[in-house]
Protein backbone atom coordinates (compact mmCIF):
# COMPACT_ATOMS: atom_id res chain seq x y z
CA UNK A 1 0.00 0.00 0.00
CA UNK A 2 1.25 3.47 -0.84
CA UNK A 3 1.81 6.03 1.93
CA UNK A 4 -0.95 8.24 0.47
CA UNK A 5 -3.40 5.34 0.34
CA UNK A 6 -2.60 4.38 3.93
CA UNK A 7 -3.81 7.80 5.07
CA UNK A 8 -7.24 7.37 3.44
CA UNK A 9 -10.28 5.85 5.17
CA UNK A 10 -11.48 2.65 3.52
CA UNK A 11 -14.75 2.83 1.59
CA UNK A 12 -16.34 -0.59 2.15
CA UNK A 13 -19.37 0.17 -0.04
CA UNK A 14 -17.14 0.85 -3.06
CA UNK A 15 -15.84 -1.55 -5.72
CA UNK A 16 -12.94 -0.48 -7.90
CA UNK A 17 -13.24 -1.95 -11.40
CA UNK A 18 -9.99 -2.11 -13.37
CA UNK A 19 -10.24 -3.17 -17.02
CA UNK A 20 -6.83 -4.56 -17.94
CA UNK A 21 -5.19 -5.82 -21.12
CA UNK A 22 -1.47 -6.61 -21.13
CA UNK A 23 -0.80 -4.43 -18.07
CA UNK A 24 1.83 -6.62 -16.39
CA UNK A 25 4.28 -4.41 -14.53
CA UNK A 26 1.64 -1.74 -14.00
CA UNK A 27 -1.50 -3.44 -12.70
CA UNK A 28 0.22 -4.79 -9.57
CA UNK A 29 1.24 -1.38 -8.19
CA UNK A 30 -2.19 0.01 -9.08
CA UNK A 31 -3.95 -2.73 -7.14
CA UNK A 32 -1.54 -2.27 -4.22
CA UNK A 33 -2.31 1.47 -4.14
CA UNK A 34 -6.04 0.69 -3.93
CA UNK A 35 -5.67 -1.57 -0.89
CA UNK A 36 -7.38 0.08 2.06
CA UNK A 37 -8.99 2.75 -0.12
CA UNK A 38 -11.94 0.70 -1.42
CA UNK A 39 -13.71 -2.35 -0.10
CA UNK A 40 -13.32 -4.48 -3.22
CA UNK A 41 -10.79 -4.47 -6.05
CA UNK A 42 -11.99 -6.21 -9.19
CA UNK A 43 -9.65 -6.61 -12.16
CA UNK A 44 -11.23 -7.64 -15.45
CA UNK A 45 -8.43 -9.25 -17.41
CA UNK A 46 -9.38 -8.90 -21.07
CA UNK A 47 -7.64 -12.11 -22.21
CA UNK A 48 -4.18 -10.61 -21.71
CA UNK A 49 -1.19 -12.37 -23.26
CA UNK A 50 1.12 -11.52 -20.36
CA UNK A 51 1.10 -11.96 -16.59
CA UNK A 52 -1.60 -9.33 -15.94
CA UNK A 53 -4.01 -11.73 -14.21
CA UNK A 54 -1.37 -13.39 -12.01
CA UNK A 55 0.14 -10.05 -11.00
CA UNK A 56 -3.24 -8.54 -10.13
CA UNK A 57 -4.21 -11.60 -8.10
CA UNK A 58 -0.90 -11.59 -6.22
CA UNK A 59 -1.46 -7.92 -5.32
CA UNK A 60 -4.81 -8.76 -3.74
CA UNK A 61 -7.42 -8.19 -6.44
CA UNK A 62 -10.30 -10.44 -7.37
CA UNK A 63 -9.59 -11.29 -10.99
CA UNK A 64 -12.06 -12.27 -13.69
CA UNK A 65 -10.56 -13.22 -17.04
CA UNK A 66 -12.58 -12.73 -20.21
CA UNK A 67 -12.56 -15.83 -22.47
CA UNK A 68 -11.55 -13.67 -25.46
CA UNK A 69 -10.33 -10.12 -25.94
CA UNK A 70 -13.58 -8.11 -26.04
CA UNK A 71 -12.43 -4.56 -25.43
CA UNK A 72 -12.65 -1.88 -22.77
CA UNK A 73 -16.43 -1.45 -22.72
CA UNK A 74 -17.14 -5.16 -22.39
CA UNK A 75 -14.59 -5.32 -19.56
CA UNK A 76 -16.13 -2.53 -17.50
CA UNK A 77 -19.65 -3.87 -18.07
CA UNK A 78 -18.48 -7.24 -16.77
CA UNK A 79 -17.07 -5.42 -13.77
CA UNK A 80 -20.38 -3.63 -13.18
CA UNK A 81 -22.20 -6.96 -13.23
CA UNK A 82 -19.77 -8.58 -10.76
CA UNK A 83 -19.29 -5.64 -8.36
CA UNK A 84 -20.49 -6.10 -4.81
CA UNK A 85 -20.27 -2.46 -3.70
CA UNK A 86 -23.06 0.12 -3.83
CA UNK A 87 -20.74 2.40 -5.82
CA UNK A 88 -18.33 1.40 -8.57
CA UNK A 89 -15.20 3.32 -9.45
CA UNK A 90 -13.70 2.70 -12.89
CA UNK A 91 -9.91 3.02 -12.73
CA UNK A 92 -7.45 2.44 -15.55
CA UNK A 93 -5.09 -0.36 -14.57
CA UNK A 94 -1.91 1.34 -15.75
CA UNK A 95 -1.56 3.67 -12.74
CA UNK A 96 -2.02 6.91 -14.65
CA UNK A 97 -4.91 8.04 -12.45
CA UNK A 98 -4.43 8.97 -8.77
CA UNK A 99 -6.29 6.65 -6.40
CA UNK A 100 -6.08 9.37 -3.72
CA UNK A 101 -8.90 11.12 -5.64
CA UNK A 102 -11.36 8.26 -5.06
CA UNK A 103 -12.86 9.46 -1.72
CA UNK A 104 -13.57 12.82 -3.37
CA UNK A 105 -15.26 11.07 -6.27
CA UNK A 106 -17.41 8.87 -4.08
CA UNK A 107 -18.51 11.38 -1.42
CA UNK A 108 -21.12 13.27 -3.53
CA UNK A 109 -22.67 9.93 -4.53
CA UNK A 110 -22.91 8.61 -0.99
CA UNK A 111 -24.57 11.86 0.12
CA UNK A 112 -27.05 11.83 -2.79
CA UNK A 113 -25.65 14.95 -4.47
CA UNK A 114 -24.61 13.18 -7.68
CA UNK A 115 -25.15 9.95 -9.57
CA UNK A 116 -21.74 9.99 -11.26
CA UNK A 117 -18.58 11.91 -10.45
CA UNK A 118 -15.73 12.14 -12.95
CA UNK A 119 -12.08 12.95 -12.50
CA UNK A 120 -11.47 15.91 -14.80
CA UNK A 121 -7.95 15.55 -16.15
CA UNK A 122 -5.43 18.37 -16.28
CA UNK A 123 -4.48 17.12 -19.76
CA UNK A 124 -6.42 15.30 -22.49
CA UNK A 125 -3.63 13.98 -24.72
CA UNK A 126 -5.51 12.92 -27.85
CA UNK A 127 -7.08 15.59 -30.12
CA UNK A 128 -9.63 13.02 -31.35
CA UNK A 129 -10.85 12.56 -27.79
CA UNK A 130 -11.23 16.29 -27.35
CA UNK A 131 -13.34 16.45 -30.53
CA UNK A 132 -15.67 13.68 -29.32
CA UNK A 133 -16.11 15.39 -25.96
CA UNK A 134 -16.84 18.71 -27.67
CA UNK A 135 -19.52 17.08 -29.83
CA UNK A 136 -21.12 15.33 -26.85
CA UNK A 137 -21.06 18.63 -24.98
CA UNK A 138 -23.44 20.08 -27.57
CA UNK A 139 -26.17 17.92 -26.05
CA UNK A 140 -25.40 18.19 -22.36
CA UNK A 141 -22.87 18.90 -19.61
CA UNK A 142 -20.64 15.86 -20.18
CA UNK A 143 -17.43 17.34 -18.72
CA UNK A 144 -14.30 15.28 -19.35
CA UNK A 145 -16.25 12.51 -21.07
CA UNK A 146 -13.28 10.27 -21.85
CA UNK A 147 -11.67 10.19 -18.42
CA UNK A 148 -10.47 6.84 -17.10
CA UNK A 149 -11.44 7.64 -13.51
CA UNK A 150 -15.10 7.95 -12.56
CA UNK A 151 -17.47 6.78 -9.83
CA UNK A 152 -21.17 6.03 -10.16
CA UNK A 153 -23.99 4.19 -8.44
CA UNK A 154 -23.77 0.48 -9.19
CA UNK A 155 -27.48 0.19 -9.99
CA UNK A 156 -27.11 2.97 -12.56
CA UNK A 157 -23.96 1.42 -14.02
CA UNK A 158 -25.77 -1.85 -14.67
CA UNK A 159 -28.48 -0.05 -16.66
CA UNK A 160 -26.03 1.46 -19.14
CA UNK A 161 -25.76 -0.06 -22.62
CA UNK A 162 -22.59 1.86 -23.60
CA UNK A 163 -22.73 1.28 -27.35
CA UNK A 164 -19.70 2.03 -29.48
CA UNK A 165 -15.98 1.55 -29.61
CA UNK A 166 -15.09 3.56 -26.49
CA UNK A 167 -16.65 5.57 -23.67
CA UNK A 168 -15.90 9.03 -25.10
CA UNK A 169 -19.08 11.07 -25.07
CA UNK A 170 -21.40 8.08 -24.80
CA UNK A 171 -20.85 7.24 -21.13
CA UNK A 172 -21.82 10.69 -19.87
CA UNK A 173 -24.63 11.15 -22.39
CA UNK A 174 -26.22 7.86 -21.38
CA UNK A 175 -26.04 8.82 -17.69
CA UNK A 176 -27.76 12.09 -18.58
CA UNK A 177 -30.38 10.16 -20.58
CA UNK A 178 -31.33 8.39 -17.34
CA UNK A 179 -31.71 11.73 -15.59
CA UNK A 180 -28.41 11.32 -13.77
CA UNK A 181 -26.59 14.19 -12.11
CA UNK A 182 -22.92 14.43 -13.12
CA UNK A 183 -20.24 16.25 -11.17
CA UNK A 184 -16.48 16.48 -11.55
CA UNK A 185 -13.39 17.00 -9.46
CA UNK A 186 -9.99 18.04 -10.87
CA UNK A 187 -7.26 15.41 -11.05
CA UNK A 188 -3.65 15.38 -12.24
CA UNK A 189 -2.42 12.47 -14.32
CA UNK A 190 0.63 10.55 -13.18
CA UNK A 191 3.50 9.71 -15.50
CA UNK A 192 3.33 6.17 -16.88
CA UNK A 193 5.88 4.48 -19.13
CA UNK A 194 3.59 3.05 -21.75
CA UNK A 195 3.40 3.47 -25.53
CA UNK A 196 0.43 5.55 -26.67
CA UNK A 197 -0.95 4.32 -29.98
CA UNK A 198 -3.16 6.20 -32.41
CA UNK A 199 -6.77 5.70 -31.31
CA UNK A 200 -8.36 4.75 -34.63
CA UNK A 201 -11.44 3.56 -32.75
CA UNK A 202 -12.26 7.22 -32.11
CA UNK A 203 -13.19 7.48 -35.78
CA UNK A 204 -15.71 4.66 -35.37
CA UNK A 205 -16.96 6.28 -32.18
CA UNK A 206 -17.83 9.41 -34.12
CA UNK A 207 -20.55 7.54 -36.04
CA UNK A 208 -21.90 6.05 -32.80
CA UNK A 209 -22.02 9.46 -31.16
CA UNK A 210 -23.76 11.35 -33.96
CA UNK A 211 -27.23 9.78 -33.46
CA UNK A 212 -27.03 10.65 -29.75
CA UNK A 213 -26.76 14.31 -30.66
CA UNK A 214 -30.35 14.16 -31.92
CA UNK A 215 -31.80 12.55 -28.80
CA UNK A 216 -33.76 14.30 -26.07
CA UNK A 217 -33.03 13.75 -22.38
CA UNK A 218 -32.95 15.77 -19.13
CA UNK A 219 -30.21 18.39 -19.09
CA UNK A 220 -28.87 18.14 -15.56
CA UNK A 221 -25.41 19.07 -14.30
C-alpha positions, 0 to 999 in steps of 0.5 A: 500500500502506498503512503498516500493510500494508507492515510485514506479511510477505507470505503467498504461500499465501493468496488474499484473496477480495473479493465486490464489488457497486457498491463503486467508491470503496472496493474500490480502497483495500481492494485496495491495502491487501492488496498485500504482505499476501497472495499473491493478491487476487481480486475477484469483481465481482457484475455491478456497475453502476459502476466496481468491476471497473475500479477493482479491476483498476487497484489490482492485483487479479485480477478475475472478473465474474459474468455476472449479479448472483447475490449474496454467497454465489455470489460467494464460492463463485466465489472459492473455486473460482478461488483459487490459495492453500492458504488463502482469506481472505474480506474485504468489499470496502468496507474495513470490516475491517482487513487487518492482522488477516489474518496472525493469522487465517491462522497457526492454519490454517498450523500445523494448529491450526484449519480456519477462523479468524474475525474477531470484531467489536467491534460487530455492527450488525444485531439480526437478525444477532445473532438468527441467530448466537444460534440457530446457537450453540444447535447449536455454537460458531459465534462471530461467525457473520456476520463479513465477515472469515474465513480457512479452508483452500481445500480445505474452502471448496470443499466447502461448499454454503452454502445460504441468503440469507447466511452468518449461522449457516450458514457456521460450522455447515457447517464444524462439520458437516465436523468443522472446528475454528473459532477467532476473533481480536478485530477492530475495524471501521473506519468506512466511508461507506456506506448500511446498508440493512435486511437483509430477507434475514435473514428468509429466512435464518431458515427456512434455518437452522432445519433445521440446528438439528436436525442432528447433527455434531461439536461442536468449538471 
